[in-house]
Amino acid sequence: MTHSPTYDADAILLLAEKIKYEGKLLEEVYPLDPKPYSSSSYPVVYLVDGSEPKFVNYVEGAGNLFGDWRSGFLADGTPLVLVVTFKLLDMFIEWVLKMNRIEPEFGFTGKIKQLKKSNPTFPRFIEERPWLKERILGLYKTLAPYRSVIIHRPDFQIDGNGFLQITDYDLKNGSFISEIEINPTELQQFSLTIVSVVRYVSGDWHIDPYQEKVLRHNLDNLVNFHGITPALGQRQPLYTKVRLFSQDTDIQHIDTFKIYEDVAKHYPDRDCMFDLQVLIVRERVAVDAFFFPCTDLEKGYPEWSNNINIDDFRVKIPDNIDFL
């Protein structure tokens, strides 16, 4: 009889206790910022005259990895990052098995067989996303032997560009089995994927449409390691912020579809999303302000403003406004 696990508060506490060290380490190695721009930065600006948008150059990303300890660590520490990330995944898999009243076997091969035989129920966050579940299992199955190579024998090397090559041999006769090469971007995407999934399951983080796209895009780029095809077809997402100056007090007149087209045209290879700040101005003085998160704008172009209460999005007029 199949046991239906209960992923209650006690179960989540157990997970948090298991992964607290590995999760913290990876979050330090790869700074995680759900949104790449500070609250005061607006890379896209529409002036009062209604002209075409101005795209202001801000550095996208959570921070520069170069110039601090991370760049030096990642130059030589990629095997450790892979091992720690896989350990995080392995502890998560063990937790799922135990929640399904399956005592995890010792060794990855045994656990992989248990997963295939029992088809355990994962937490709701994953069960609601079959594409995520099958790719997590694929990553676990593919990368398990290479984690063992790094730990037990030195059949791996790192080139000058940070590419990690791992070769698996038969321990009995020394014959070649397989090898993989992981570049720095793939390693980062693997680490961020596993950390994110664990944090979403634990409730430490809450996924939004942008982060969902990040997760799907990263998994598409990891197809060589999970082996699941066809791809999800997720273009690299881009989150930005738009500031619009207007003398028209009727927010309904703002054409968000036009804004979306402008941003998409500027970034043709990206899947664009944006928050929108509207500043009502009189003679270069802001007299009212509204802020619409991308999650609300995603509810439907172009008539999003007909479906919401505008007053709910009124905010404090920001200080030090740059009118360009």
C-alpha positions as CSV (number, residue, x, y, z in Angstrom):
1,M,0.0,0.0,0.0
2,T,1.4,3.4,-1.0
3,H,1.9,5.9,1.8
4,S,0.8,9.4,1.2
5,P,3.3,11.6,3.0
6,T,2.4,14.7,5.0
7,Y,4.7,17.6,4.4
8,D,3.7,19.5,7.5
9,A,5.6,22.0,9.6
10,D,7.5,19.3,11.4
11,A,8.6,17.8,8.1
12,I,9.8,21.2,6.9
13,L,11.7,21.8,10.1
14,L,13.5,18.5,9.5
15,L,14.4,19.5,6.0
16,A,15.7,22.9,7.1
17,E,17.9,21.3,9.7
18,K,19.3,18.8,7.2
19,I,20.3,21.4,4.6
20,K,21.2,24.5,6.6
21,Y,25.0,24.3,6.1
22,E,25.1,23.3,2.4
23,G,22.4,25.8,1.5
24,K,24.1,28.6,3.3
25,L,27.5,27.9,1.7
26,L,26.1,27.9,-1.8
27,E,24.2,31.1,-1.2
28,E,27.5,32.7,-0.2
29,V,29.3,31.3,-3.3
30,Y,26.6,32.5,-5.7
31,P,24.9,35.6,-4.3
32,L,21.1,35.2,-4.9
33,D,19.0,38.2,-5.6
34,P,15.5,37.5,-7.0
35,K,15.4,40.8,-8.8
36,P,18.6,42.3,-10.2
37,Y,17.8,46.0,-9.7
38,S,17.8,48.1,-6.5
39,S,14.6,49.8,-5.5
40,S,15.8,53.1,-6.7
41,S,17.0,52.0,-10.2
42,Y,14.8,52.4,-13.2
43,P,16.6,51.2,-16.4
44,V,13.7,52.2,-18.6
45,V,12.2,55.7,-18.5
46,Y,9.4,57.4,-20.4
47,L,9.5,61.2,-20.2
48,V,6.6,63.5,-20.0
49,D,6.7,64.4,-23.7
50,G,5.7,60.9,-24.6
51,S,8.8,60.2,-26.6
52,E,10.4,56.8,-27.1
53,P,11.8,55.2,-23.9
54,K,15.3,55.9,-22.7
55,F,17.2,52.8,-21.6
56,V,19.6,53.6,-18.8
57,N,22.6,51.4,-18.4
58,Y,22.6,49.7,-15.0
59,V,24.7,46.6,-14.3
60,E,22.3,43.6,-14.3
61,G,22.9,41.0,-11.7
62,A,23.1,40.4,-8.0
63,G,26.7,41.6,-7.9
64,N,30.1,41.2,-9.4
65,L,31.8,38.0,-8.5
66,F,35.1,39.4,-9.6
67,G,37.2,41.4,-7.2
68,D,36.2,39.5,-4.1
69,W,36.9,36.1,-2.6
70,R,34.4,34.3,-4.8
71,S,36.3,34.6,-8.1
72,G,39.4,33.0,-6.5
73,F,37.4,30.3,-4.8
74,L,35.5,29.4,-8.0
75,A,38.7,29.2,-10.0
76,D,39.9,26.2,-8.0
77,G,36.8,25.2,-6.0
78,T,34.4,24.0,-8.7
79,P,34.7,20.4,-7.7
80,L,33.7,21.3,-4.1
81,V,30.8,23.4,-5.4
82,L,29.6,20.4,-7.4
83,V,30.0,18.0,-4.5
84,V,28.2,20.4,-2.1
85,T,25.3,21.0,-4.5
86,F,24.9,17.3,-5.1
87,K,25.0,16.6,-1.4
88,L,22.2,19.2,-1.0
89,L,20.2,17.3,-3.6
90,D,21.0,14.0,-2.0
91,M,19.8,15.1,1.4
92,F,16.6,16.4,-0.2
93,I,16.1,13.0,-1.9
94,E,16.7,11.2,1.3
95,W,14.1,13.4,3.1
96,V,11.5,12.7,0.4
97,L,12.1,9.0,0.7
98,K,11.8,9.1,4.5
99,M,8.6,11.1,4.3
100,N,7.3,8.3,2.1
101,R,8.3,5.8,4.8
102,I,11.1,4.4,2.7
103,E,14.4,4.0,4.5
104,P,17.1,5.3,2.2
105,E,19.7,2.7,1.2
106,F,23.4,3.4,1.6
107,G,24.9,4.6,-1.7
108,F,23.4,6.5,-4.6
109,T,22.8,3.4,-6.7
110,G,20.5,2.0,-4.1
111,K,18.6,5.2,-3.7
112,I,18.2,5.6,-7.5
113,K,16.6,2.1,-7.6
114,Q,14.3,3.1,-4.7
115,L,13.2,6.2,-6.5
116,K,12.4,4.2,-9.7
117,K,10.6,1.4,-7.9
118,S,8.6,3.4,-5.4
119,N,7.8,6.6,-7.4
120,P,7.6,8.5,-4.1
121,T,5.3,11.5,-3.7
122,F,7.3,14.8,-3.6
123,P,6.1,18.0,-1.9
124,R,3.3,19.8,-3.6
125,F,5.5,22.5,-5.1
126,I,7.2,19.8,-7.2
127,E,4.2,17.5,-7.8
128,E,2.4,20.4,-9.3
129,R,5.3,20.8,-11.8
130,P,5.9,17.4,-13.4
131,W,8.6,19.0,-15.7
132,L,10.5,19.9,-12.5
133,K,10.2,16.5,-10.9
134,E,11.5,14.5,-13.8
135,R,14.4,16.9,-14.3
136,I,15.4,16.8,-10.6
137,L,15.4,13.0,-10.8
138,G,17.4,13.1,-14.0
139,L,20.1,15.3,-12.4
140,Y,20.4,13.0,-9.5
141,K,20.8,9.9,-11.6
142,T,23.3,11.5,-14.0
143,L,25.5,13.3,-11.6
144,A,25.7,10.7,-8.8
145,P,28.7,8.7,-10.3
146,Y,30.7,11.9,-11.0
147,R,30.2,13.1,-7.4
148,S,31.7,9.8,-6.3
149,V,34.7,10.2,-8.7
150,I,35.5,13.6,-7.1
151,I,35.3,12.3,-3.6
152,H,37.1,8.9,-4.1
153,R,39.6,9.3,-6.9
154,P,41.3,12.2,-8.7
155,D,40.0,11.6,-12.2
156,F,39.0,15.2,-12.8
157,Q,40.6,18.4,-13.9
158,I,39.9,22.1,-14.3
159,D,41.1,24.1,-17.2
160,G,42.0,27.7,-17.3
161,N,38.5,28.8,-18.1
162,G,36.9,27.0,-15.1
163,F,35.6,24.0,-17.1
164,L,35.4,20.9,-14.9
165,Q,36.0,17.6,-16.7
166,I,35.2,14.4,-14.8
167,T,36.0,10.9,-16.1
168,D,34.4,7.7,-14.7
169,Y,36.3,4.4,-14.9
170,D,35.4,0.9,-13.9
171,L,37.2,0.3,-10.6
172,K,37.7,-3.4,-11.3
173,N,39.3,-3.4,-14.8
174,G,40.1,0.3,-15.3
175,S,38.0,0.5,-18.5
176,F,36.4,3.9,-19.5
177,I,32.7,4.3,-18.6
178,S,31.8,7.9,-19.3
179,E,32.8,11.5,-18.8
180,I,31.2,14.9,-18.5
181,E,32.3,18.5,-18.8
182,I,30.6,21.2,-16.8
183,N,31.3,24.9,-17.6
184,P,31.1,27.6,-14.9
185,T,27.6,28.8,-16.1
186,E,26.2,25.3,-16.0
187,L,27.6,24.7,-12.5
188,Q,26.1,27.9,-11.3
189,Q,22.7,27.1,-12.8
190,F,22.8,23.6,-11.2
191,S,23.6,25.1,-7.8
192,L,21.0,27.8,-8.0
193,T,18.4,25.4,-9.2
194,I,18.9,23.0,-6.3
195,V,19.1,25.8,-3.7
196,S,16.0,27.4,-5.2
197,V,13.9,24.2,-5.2
198,V,14.8,23.5,-1.6
199,R,14.0,27.0,-0.5
200,Y,10.7,27.1,-2.4
201,V,9.7,23.7,-0.8
202,S,10.7,24.9,2.7
203,G,8.7,28.2,2.3
204,D,11.8,30.3,2.8
205,W,11.3,31.7,-0.6
206,H,8.1,32.2,-2.6
207,I,8.2,31.8,-6.3
208,D,6.8,34.4,-8.7
209,P,6.4,34.4,-12.5
210,Y,9.9,35.7,-13.0
211,Q,11.5,33.1,-10.8
212,E,9.5,30.4,-12.4
213,K,10.9,31.4,-15.8
214,V,14.5,31.5,-14.3
215,L,14.0,27.9,-13.0
216,R,12.7,26.7,-16.4
217,H,15.5,28.5,-18.3
218,N,18.2,27.0,-16.1
219,L,16.8,23.5,-16.5
220,D,16.8,23.9,-20.2
221,N,20.5,24.7,-20.1
222,L,21.1,21.7,-18.0
223,V,19.7,19.2,-20.5
224,N,23.0,17.4,-20.9
225,F,22.9,16.5,-17.2
226,H,19.2,15.6,-16.7
227,G,18.6,14.2,-20.2
228,I,14.9,15.2,-20.4
229,T,13.7,16.3,-23.8
230,P,12.1,18.1,-25.4
231,A,13.2,21.3,-23.8
232,L,10.8,23.6,-22.0
233,G,11.5,26.3,-24.5
234,Q,12.1,29.0,-22.0
235,R,14.1,32.0,-23.2
236,Q,16.4,33.7,-20.8
237,P,14.1,35.9,-18.6
238,L,14.8,39.5,-18.0
239,Y,13.3,41.5,-15.2
240,T,13.5,45.3,-15.4
241,K,11.8,48.3,-14.0
242,V,10.0,51.0,-15.9
243,R,9.4,54.6,-14.8
244,L,6.8,56.6,-16.6
245,F,6.3,60.3,-16.2
246,S,2.8,61.5,-17.1
247,Q,0.7,64.6,-16.9
248,D,-2.5,62.5,-17.4
249,T,-4.0,61.6,-14.1
250,D,-6.1,58.8,-15.6
251,I,-3.9,55.6,-15.2
252,Q,-6.3,53.8,-17.6
253,H,-4.8,55.7,-20.5
254,I,-1.3,54.1,-20.0
255,D,-0.7,51.6,-22.8
256,T,1.2,48.8,-21.0
257,F,1.2,46.7,-24.1
258,K,3.2,49.5,-25.9
259,I,5.6,49.5,-23.0
260,Y,6.0,45.7,-23.3
261,E,6.6,45.9,-27.0
262,D,9.3,48.6,-26.5
263,V,11.1,46.6,-23.9
264,A,10.9,43.4,-25.9
265,K,12.2,45.2,-29.0
266,H,15.2,46.4,-27.0
267,Y,15.9,42.9,-25.7
268,P,14.8,40.7,-28.6
269,D,16.3,37.5,-27.3
270,R,14.9,37.7,-23.8
271,D,11.5,36.9,-22.1
272,C,10.8,40.3,-20.6
273,M,8.9,41.3,-17.5
274,F,8.8,44.6,-15.7
275,D,7.6,46.5,-12.7
276,L,6.0,49.9,-13.6
277,Q,6.3,53.1,-11.6
278,V,4.0,55.9,-12.7
279,L,4.7,59.5,-11.6
280,I,2.1,62.1,-12.2
281,V,3.9,65.4,-12.6
282,R,3.1,69.1,-12.8
283,E,5.8,71.4,-14.0
284,R,8.6,68.9,-13.2
285,V,7.2,68.2,-9.7
286,A,5.8,64.8,-8.9
287,V,2.3,65.1,-7.3
288,D,1.3,61.5,-7.2
289,A,2.9,58.1,-7.6
290,F,1.8,54.5,-8.3
291,F,3.7,51.2,-8.4
292,F,2.5,48.2,-10.3
293,P,4.5,44.9,-9.8
294,C,5.2,42.7,-12.7
295,T,3.0,40.0,-11.2
296,D,-0.1,42.3,-11.6
297,L,1.0,43.4,-15.1
298,E,1.3,39.8,-16.1
299,K,-2.4,39.3,-15.5
300,G,-3.1,40.5,-19.0
301,Y,-2.0,43.0,-21.6
302,P,-3.3,45.5,-22.6
303,E,-6.3,45.9,-20.3
304,W,-4.7,45.1,-17.0
305,S,-5.8,48.4,-15.4
306,N,-9.5,47.6,-16.0
307,N,-9.2,44.6,-13.6
308,I,-7.6,46.2,-10.6
309,N,-8.3,49.0,-8.1
310,I,-5.8,51.7,-9.0
311,D,-5.9,53.2,-5.5
312,D,-4.4,50.0,-4.1
313,F,-1.2,50.8,-6.0
314,R,-0.7,54.4,-4.9
315,V,2.6,54.8,-3.1
316,K,4.7,57.5,-1.4
317,I,6.3,59.9,-3.9
318,P,9.9,59.0,-4.0
319,D,12.7,61.4,-3.1
320,N,15.5,62.6,-5.4
321,I,13.6,61.9,-8.6
322,D,15.9,62.1,-11.7
323,F,13.8,63.7,-14.5
324,L,16.7,63.2,-17.0
